[in-house]
Amino acid sequence: MCHFMLAGNSSPQSRYLDRSVLFHRIQDLNPKSTYTITICALYGNSEGPEISLSQLTGTEQKQEHSLF
């Protein structure tokens, strides 16, 4: 299971990911905002210990289009 929340008064959002997932992108994050990501392993009905990381998102980037 993976859940994340915006630092402050945001309620957590959760995602259950299959064990075959090696990469997951969280969409629609706000620029210049701190998020805490917490993950834990599930085995049957039991949860393993949680591990967390807090990270500040970057600035919003403009999309540049190139013609070749």
Backbone as ProteinMPNN parsed JSONL, in Angstrom:
{"seq_chain_A": "MCHFMLAGNSSPQSRYLDRSVLFHRIQDLNPKSTYTITICALYGNSEGPEISLSQLTGTEQKQEHSLF", "coords_chain_A": {"N_chain_A": [[0.851, -1.163, 0.0], [0.454, 2.248, -0.658], [0.461, 5.497, 0.549], [-0.204, 9.004, 0.433], [0.224, 12.437, 1.39], [-0.409, 15.931, 1.366], [1.646, 18.186, 3.035], [0.377, 19.616, 5.944], [-3.032, 20.358, 6.167], [-4.193, 18.284, 4.682], [-6.069, 15.401, 3.705], [-5.047, 11.971, 3.737], [-4.316, 10.164, 0.711], [-4.757, 6.998, -0.772], [-3.218, 4.207, -2.429], [-3.398, 0.961, -3.665], [-1.003, -1.231, -4.709], [-0.039, -3.72, -7.003], [2.12, -6.519, -6.392], [3.886, -6.838, -8.479], [4.461, -4.348, -9.435], [6.941, -2.041, -10.096], [7.373, 0.615, -10.343], [5.756, 3.671, -9.807], [3.917, 6.485, -10.66], [2.892, 9.435, -9.184], [0.343, 11.512, -9.954], [-0.61, 14.938, -10.744], [0.422, 16.604, -8.672], [0.99, 19.437, -6.583], [3.043, 22.203, -7.489], [6.057, 23.247, -5.783], [5.408, 22.227, -3.23], [5.308, 20.368, -0.205], [5.291, 16.919, 0.151], [4.49, 13.947, 1.905], [5.383, 10.692, 1.527], [4.358, 7.485, 2.207], [5.015, 4.084, 2.557], [4.103, 0.624, 2.842], [4.453, -2.886, 3.222], [2.114, -5.453, 2.365], [0.895, -8.467, 3.623], [-1.194, -10.932, 3.228], [-3.693, -10.29, 5.508], [-2.178, -8.626, 7.019], [-0.134, -5.787, 7.82], [3.113, -4.625, 7.098], [5.945, -2.892, 8.614], [5.885, 0.691, 8.341], [7.455, 2.962, 6.052], [8.662, 6.203, 5.466], [8.984, 9.179, 3.448], [9.65, 12.566, 3.055], [9.223, 15.095, 0.673], [9.932, 17.952, -1.315], [8.175, 19.243, -4.03], [9.137, 20.217, -7.362], [9.326, 23.266, -9.352], [6.699, 24.425, -11.516], [6.847, 23.337, -14.833], [7.126, 24.606, -18.118], [5.767, 23.274, -21.082], [7.67, 22.456, -23.837], [7.664, 22.321, -27.313], [9.111, 20.634, -29.96], [9.874, 20.617, -33.409], [10.866, 18.238, -35.746]], "CA_chain_A": [[0.0, 0.0, 0.0], [1.161, 3.519, -0.683], [-0.426, 6.637, 0.736], [0.526, 10.257, 0.419], [-0.563, 13.591, 1.795], [0.225, 17.232, 1.333], [1.939, 18.654, 4.394], [-0.636, 20.562, 6.397], [-4.363, 19.86, 6.52], [-4.727, 17.415, 3.645], [-6.332, 14.021, 4.115], [-4.222, 11.06, 2.935], [-4.856, 9.397, -0.408], [-4.101, 5.688, -0.775], [-3.2, 3.375, -3.62], [-2.922, -0.395, -3.5], [-0.23, -1.597, -5.888], [0.28, -5.138, -7.126], [3.521, -6.787, -6.062], [4.713, -6.787, -9.679], [4.718, -2.946, -9.771], [8.257, -1.572, -9.691], [7.41, 2.06, -10.526], [4.428, 4.283, -9.771], [3.993, 7.939, -10.73], [1.757, 10.126, -8.578], [-0.002, 12.619, -10.847], [-1.328, 16.141, -10.296], [0.949, 17.189, -7.454], [1.149, 20.886, -6.654], [4.44, 22.634, -7.468], [6.574, 23.889, -4.575], [4.646, 21.716, -2.087], [5.932, 19.225, 0.454], [4.468, 15.727, 0.282], [5.052, 12.818, 2.619], [5.009, 9.417, 0.914], [4.538, 6.381, 3.145], [4.699, 2.78, 1.972], [4.267, -0.557, 3.692], [4.138, -4.146, 2.549], [0.958, -6.203, 2.847], [0.974, -9.919, 3.513], [-2.507, -11.367, 3.689], [-4.394, -9.187, 6.166], [-1.232, -7.94, 7.895], [0.709, -4.752, 7.256], [4.464, -4.543, 7.631], [6.289, -1.565, 9.115], [5.831, 1.779, 7.365], [8.63, 3.793, 5.821], [8.172, 7.472, 4.914], [9.906, 10.154, 2.895], [9.036, 13.859, 2.739], [9.947, 15.7, -0.444], [9.37, 19.155, -1.911], [8.074, 19.154, -5.485], [9.803, 21.295, -8.096], [8.476, 24.312, -9.921], [5.942, 24.023, -12.697], [7.633, 23.502, -16.052], [6.372, 24.83, -19.348], [6.01, 22.267, -22.106], [8.239, 22.971, -25.084], [7.457, 21.387, -28.399], [10.098, 20.767, -31.034], [9.549, 19.975, -34.678], [12.072, 17.688, -36.346]], "C_chain_A": [[0.896, 1.225, 0.0], [0.147, 4.604, -0.375], [0.407, 7.898, 0.825], [-0.383, 11.377, 0.854], [0.271, 14.849, 1.65], [0.469, 17.664, 2.761], [0.916, 19.716, 4.775], [-1.94, 19.845, 6.686], [-4.977, 18.941, 5.477], [-5.004, 16.018, 4.192], [-5.549, 13.079, 3.197], [-5.01, 10.423, 1.795], [-4.074, 8.097, -0.465], [-4.203, 5.022, -2.124], [-2.722, 1.988, -3.211], [-2.239, -0.789, -4.802], [0.077, -3.08, -5.854], [1.771, -5.355, -6.872], [4.444, -6.754, -7.274], [5.07, -5.343, -10.078], [6.07, -2.52, -9.206], [8.367, -0.056, -9.751], [5.981, 2.574, -10.492], [4.591, 5.795, -9.759], [2.723, 8.53, -10.125], [1.512, 11.395, -9.385], [-0.614, 13.787, -10.091], [-0.876, 16.651, -8.928], [1.11, 18.692, -7.646], [2.632, 21.246, -6.634], [4.785, 23.342, -6.159], [5.793, 23.494, -3.32], [5.367, 20.51, -1.509], [4.91, 18.103, 0.603], [5.221, 14.71, 1.119], [4.498, 11.549, 1.99], [5.325, 8.327, 1.927], [4.162, 5.082, 2.447], [4.854, 1.701, 3.04], [3.858, -1.78, 2.885], [2.906, -4.773, 3.183], [1.214, -7.685, 2.621], [-0.3, -10.476, 4.095], [-3.258, -10.181, 4.26], [-3.478, -8.372, 7.071], [-0.43, -6.895, 7.132], [2.073, -4.799, 7.921], [4.732, -3.136, 8.146], [6.258, -0.538, 7.986], [7.2, 2.434, 7.242], [8.147, 5.039, 5.084], [9.314, 8.331, 4.405], [9.124, 11.43, 2.628], [9.886, 14.538, 1.68], [9.192, 16.907, -0.962], [9.328, 18.969, -3.416], [8.753, 20.356, -6.112], [8.815, 22.344, -8.57], [7.766, 23.773, -11.143], [6.766, 24.309, -13.935], [6.713, 23.723, -17.233], [6.749, 23.743, -20.344], [6.565, 22.948, -23.35], [8.077, 21.899, -26.13], [8.492, 21.661, -29.498], [9.594, 20.042, -32.268], [10.842, 19.485, -35.294], [11.896, 17.561, -37.817]], "O_chain_A": [[1.973, 1.221, 0.596], [-0.925, 4.631, -0.98], [1.566, 7.87, 1.237], [-1.603, 11.295, 0.713], [1.493, 14.829, 1.792], [-0.409, 17.522, 3.612], [0.632, 20.618, 3.987], [-1.949, 18.828, 7.38], [-6.202, 18.839, 5.409], [-4.264, 15.515, 5.038], [-5.403, 13.359, 2.007], [-6.211, 10.179, 1.907], [-2.865, 8.087, -0.233], [-5.156, 5.242, -2.871], [-1.737, 1.862, -2.483], [-2.834, -0.689, -5.875], [0.413, -3.632, -4.806], [2.583, -4.462, -7.116], [5.66, -6.653, -7.117], [5.897, -5.141, -10.967], [6.317, -2.622, -8.005], [9.347, 0.51, -9.265], [5.09, 1.97, -11.09], [5.328, 6.331, -8.932], [1.614, 8.164, -10.513], [2.39, 12.253, -9.481], [-1.073, 13.647, -8.958], [-1.699, 17.08, -8.119], [1.341, 19.156, -8.763], [3.4, 20.672, -5.862], [3.928, 23.949, -5.517], [5.546, 24.329, -2.451], [5.966, 19.724, -2.243], [3.809, 18.31, 1.114], [6.447, 14.622, 1.049], [3.284, 11.357, 1.93], [6.44, 8.259, 2.443], [3.108, 4.993, 1.817], [5.618, 1.84, 3.996], [3.024, -1.702, 1.983], [2.679, -4.642, 4.386], [1.688, -8.096, 1.562], [-0.477, -10.497, 5.313], [-3.443, -9.174, 3.576], [-3.953, -7.513, 7.815], [-0.089, -7.081, 5.964], [2.188, -4.985, 9.132], [3.845, -2.283, 8.119], [6.562, -0.849, 6.835], [7.99, 2.459, 8.186], [7.317, 4.944, 4.179], [10.452, 8.227, 4.864], [8.045, 11.382, 2.037], [11.113, 14.559, 1.773], [7.964, 16.895, -1.04], [10.328, 18.583, -4.022], [8.925, 21.39, -5.467], [7.631, 22.312, -8.234], [8.189, 22.779, -11.733], [7.323, 25.397, -14.077], [5.653, 23.105, -17.337], [7.91, 23.344, -20.434], [5.983, 23.91, -23.85], [8.319, 20.719, -25.876], [8.7, 22.807, -29.897], [8.968, 18.986, -32.175], [11.818, 20.232, -35.362], [12.808, 17.113, -38.511]]}, "name": "protein", "num_of_chains": 1, "seq": "MCHFMLAGNSSPQSRYLDRSVLFHRIQDLNPKSTYTITICALYGNSEGPEISLSQLTGTEQKQEHSLF"}
